[in-house]
Amino acid sequence: MCYGTFVSRSISVYVHFPWCLAKCPYCDFVSYAAPRESIPHQAYSDAVVREFECRVAGIQNQWDDRIVTSIFFGGGTPSLWDASAIERVIARVRNLSNVSPSVEITVECNPTSLDITRANALADAGVNRLSIGTQSLDRDQLKFLGRLHTPDGATTAVREAMQSRVARVSTDMIFALAEQSSDNACAQAEALADLGLRHLSCYQLTIEPGTQFGELAKRGRLPLADEAVAANTFVAIGNALEARGFVHYEISNYAMPGDEARHNIAYWRGDEYLGLGCGAFGFVRRDTERESGGIRYRNDINPASYMTRANAMIVAPPSADDGVSTTAETLDTAALLRERIMLGLRMCDGVDLDKVASDLKCEVWTSERKKSVLELVRRERLVIDGGRIRIPKTAWLWTDDTSARLF
């Protein structure tokens, strides 16, 4: 397969910042604990900018036909990064890209590294959305989760962010902790919503292998939530936030109409994303005239090694030999279709299979898939509307199983 010329499509830019003040025991992202003064702020931005320039040059024809609709700084804790370094990255993306006038530019923040002064500096750098990792408003739960802030610190950070020049603010919370009641989790979600937020992400605690929690769970030493309580909590939070006017637009995400996270929606819809920085993943299409495909790559996960490799990077399409990527997976049409179904069904409006068939140039409504869809409709696990399928909210608890039955 080779790169060609395509009709205009949206693309996102993801920038990974790999440092935190402390590593949370549940976190499986690439992150390393370090004091802020030891972080190579400008050197890291040099490497990210160099990588961006090389990646754009490596897919130049394809990049020229793309419109950047979102830029997301994730981590780690990107709010530790100097605003001037973030501004430099944003400026270079703008200089070398067709950027949407309504581009969403998000920085993930922790309450320990965010106040109104910091938020305004990020706004001046071009950031228009903040995503704050509150996680809990309970002191004991925060301690269990390894968080450094207090409940008051969390609410203060959210309030100051909302008073700043940043246009949009979101926050995250984690539920389904051991011995946490549905009422407790629901009350926290309501308290966060009542701060005036227009977007809220509520994630069930998941235990990932390779994390501190994962090791404890493997040895039977980690207290876990009851599955029935977790399911009831999911429903209760949804009901409470919808009663306040939030739209439950994706399994873990709630927004007032118009304030949905555009960057995340791009992932769920299968759009391309250019990953930059230590440990970042990226995905770009590689289509031919007859079939669709893509490459998913991952960058070096060691910060020092990443910076060395990025500064010496050659101009080349994403591959395991591009100088920075350590892995590169070729995705064929079938793989792209599976991902479109799996991720698209996480959203309340589901996935338009007719549109997917046109985009991927493939047959979607096979006899086997039609049979599976009709059976899931009969069991009230799916709703079909023309060429679109979606999971009713009453069946969201079984989303993974439903999606798998359509592969």
N, C-alpha and C positions, 0 to 999 in steps of 0.2 A: 504494500500500500504506500501511497505517497501523498504529500500535501498538494492541494489544488486551490482553486478559487471558489469561494462559496458566497451565497447570499448573506446579507448582513445578519449577524446573530449577536445576542448579548453574551458577554463574558465577565466573570468576576476576577478580582485580584485578591489573593489571600497572602498575608505577610505574617510569618510566625516569629514571635519574640520568645526566646527559650529560657528566660530567667524569671525567678520568683524570689520573694523573701524567704519562703519556706515551701517545701513540697507537701501537698496535701496527701493523706494516706489513701484516698480513693482515686487519685489522679493517674491516668495512664497516658497523658500527653507528654511530649518531649519538653521537659522543664527541669531546671537546675537551680537549687537554692544558692543565692549570692546576695551580699549587701549591695545596695544601689551604687555606691561609690566605686565598686570593683567592676561594674559592667562597662564594656568598651562601646559606649553609646555611638560615637561617630564612626568608629571603625566598622561596627556592625552595619550601620546604614550604608557605608561605602560598599560593603560586600553585597548587600541586598540590591542596591542600585545597579551594581555591575552585573549581578545575575539577571536582573530585569532587562537590562539593555541587551544582553546576549540572548536571552530567550526570545525577546521580541524580534531580534535580527534573524534568529534561527527559523522563525515561522512568519516571516515578514508579510508575504502575500495573504496568509490567513489572518494575521493580526490586523492588517489594514481593513479587512472586512468585518471586524468585530467592534462592538460598542461596549465600553466598560460601564456597567451599571452599578457596580458596588466594589468597594475596597474595604477589606476587613483585616484589622490587626488583632491577631489572636495569640494565645500563649499557653503557658507562661502568664506573665503580668505585663502587658504592653504599657500600662499606665506608669510603669517604672522608667520607661524609655524617655529620653529628653524630647520635649516637644519639637525642638529644632531638627532633630534627626527624623522624626515622623514627618515633619513638614517637607523635608528634602525628598523623602520617598514619594510622598503624594505629588509633589511638583514634577518629579521625573515621570511618574505614571501619566500625569496630565500632558506633559510635553510630547510624549511618544505615542499617545493613544487618542482614539476617538472616544471622548468621555461624555456620557449622557449629562445634559444640563441638570437632571435630578439625581445625579449619582449619590448613592448612600455610602458614607465613609464612617466606619465604626471602629472604635477602640475598646477592647475589653479592659476592665478596671477592677481592682480590688479596693475595698473601703480604706485599707491602710495606706494606699498611695493615691487617694483622690480627695480633693477639696475644691472649693470654688475657684481658687487661684489656678490650680492645676487644670481644672475643666476649661476655664477661659483660655489658658495657654493652648490647649488642644483645639479649641474652637478657632483660635487665631491661626493655627497650623492648617486648618481646612477640615477638621473633623466635625461632622454634623450629627453623630449618634454615639452614645456611650452605652455599654453593656456592663452592668455592675454585678459582681459575684457576691451577692448577699448570702445566699445559701440557707441561712436560718436566722431567726430572731430570738433564739433561745440560747442562753449562755452555755448550758451543759452540752447542747447539741453542737454548738460551734466548737467547743473543746474536743468533742468526739470526732468531728470532721477535720480537726487540725487547723482550723481557721485562726488567724491572728487578731481579728477585730472583735469587738463586743456588739451586742444588739444595738446600743445607742450609736456606736460608731457606724454601723450599717445604715441606720435611718438618717443619720447626719450626712453621710456621703451621698445618699440618694437625694435628700432635700437640697444640698448645695449644688449637685449636678443639675437639678431642675431649675435652680435659680441662676445658673450660668448662661453663657451665650450659646451653649450647645443646644441644637434645636430639639433633639429627641433623646430620651433616656429610657433604658430597659433595665430590668434586674432579673437575676436567677434565684431560684430557691430549690432545695432538695427535700424530698419527702420520703416516707417509708423507711424511717430510721427505727432501730430496735426500740420497742416500748413506746413509740410515738403513736398517739391516738389520731384518728381521723379528724376529730374536733381541733386538736392542737395544730395540725398541719393546715387545716382549712382556715383557722383563725390567723395564722401567719400570712397566708396568701391574701386574705382580706385586708390585713393591716398594711401590707405592701401596696395593694391596689389603692387603698384609701389615702396613700401619700400623694395621689394624683398621677401616678404612672399610667402610660397608655400602652405599655407592652410588658408582659411578664412571662418568663419561662419557668415551668415547674417540672423538674426531672425526678423520676424515681431513682433512688440510690441503686446503682448497679455495681457489682463487685467484679472488677476486672483482674485477670491474671497478671502477675508481675508487679502489682501494686502492694503496698503494705497491707491493705485490707484483704487483698487476694491471698496473700501468704497466711494471714491470720485465719481466714475462712477455711483454707485448705487444711489447717491444723485443728479446725473445730473450735477456735478461740475467739471468733468474732460474733457478737450478738446480732441476729438478723430479724427483720420485721416479718410478721405473719403475712402470708400471701393474700389472705382474704381481707385483712385490714388494709394492705396496700391497695388492693383493687377498690375497696370502698372509699379510700382517701382520694384516689384518682377521680372517681365520680363526684365526690363531695366538692373538691376544688373546682371542677368544671362547672358544677351547678352554681357555686357561690360567685365565681367570676363572671359567668354569663348573666347572672342576676344584676351585676353592676355594669352591664353593657359591653363586656368584653366578648369578642368572637373567638371561639375555640377553633382556630383555623388550622392547627396541626396538633398532633397528639400531645406534645409537651409545650405548646405555645399559644398564648392568648394575646389579643390586641384589640384596641379600639379600631373601628373601621378606618383603613388608610394608614395605619401604623404598623402593619406587618413587617417583619424583618426581610427585606428584599434579598439580602445575601443568602440567607438560609433557604428561601423559596427557590432561588436559583439552583441550589444543590438538589432539592427535592424534585425539581423539574428536569434534572439531567443536563443543565447548562454546563459549559466549559468553565474552568477556573484555572488561572495561572498561579501556581504556588511558589512563593518566594521565601527564603530564609531557612535557617537550620531546622531540619525535620519536617519541612512543609511537604504536603502532598499537592500535586497538580494533575489536571486532566484536560487534554486537548483532543479534538477530533482528528481522525485520519480517515477520510472518506475517499472512495474511488467512485467512478461513474456508476458502478453497479451495486456497491454495498457500502455500509457504514461501519466505522470502527473508531478506535481511539487508543490513546496511550495514557496510562496513569503512572506517574513517576513519584518518587520520594527522594528528598534531599538528605544529605549527610546529617546525622543526628548529633554530631559532636560540634559544639560552637566554634572552637578554635580551628578544627579541621575544615568545617564548612567555610569559614572566612578565607582560609588559605586557598581552598579550591575555587571559591567564587571569584576571588581576585585574579585567578589564573584561568578562568573559564574561557572556553572556545565558543565561537558562534556555531550552534548546531541545533537541530530539532531535539526535543526531549527524548532521551534514551539513557540507558545505563552507562553510556560512554560520553555523555555530554560534559563531563568534568565535575558536576555537582551531585547529580542523581546517583544514588547507590542501588536503587531498584527501579525497574520500568516494566510495567505489565501491559501487554497488548490485549485490548478488549475487542472482540468481534461483535457482530450485530446482535447475536443471541445474548451476549453478556450485557450489552447496553440495554436491550429490551428488558432483561430481568431487573436491572437496576431502576429503570423507569417505572416499572410496576411496583417494585418493593418500596421505593422512596415516594412515588406519587401517591400511593394509597395511605401514606401518613397524613396527607392533607384532607381537610374536610370536603373539598370539592373533587378529590380523587384524581384520576388520570384519564385523559382523552386518548383512548387507544387508536382512534382513527388518525388523530394528529401525529401520534407516535409512529404509526405505520408509514405515514407520508415522510416524516423526518428521517427515519432510519431506513427507508426503502425496503420494507420487509412485510411479510404476511403476519398479521397479529391475530386475526380471528380464525385461527386454525380450528378444526373440528374438535380437537381435544380441549382446547382452551374454552371454546364455546360451551362444551359440556360441563367443564368445571365452573364456569361463570354461572350457568343456569342452576347448577346444584347449590352453589353458594347463595344465590338469590333465593332459592327455595328455603334455605336454612336461615334466611334473614341476616346473612353475613355480608352480603353485597347488595348494592342498588345499581341498576343499569339504566342509563338515560341516553338513548341513541348510541353514539360511539364512546360515551364516557362511563366509567365504572367508579364507584366510591364505596367506602365502608361506612355504614350508618354509625353514629356515635355510640349507640347501644352495643355495638360489636367491636369497638376500638380495642378492647382488652385482648382480642384475638387477632390483631392485625398481622403479626409475624406469620402465624399459621395460615391465615387467609392468603397472604401474598405468596407463600411457598406453594400453595395449591394451584397457582396460576403459572408457575414456571414450567 
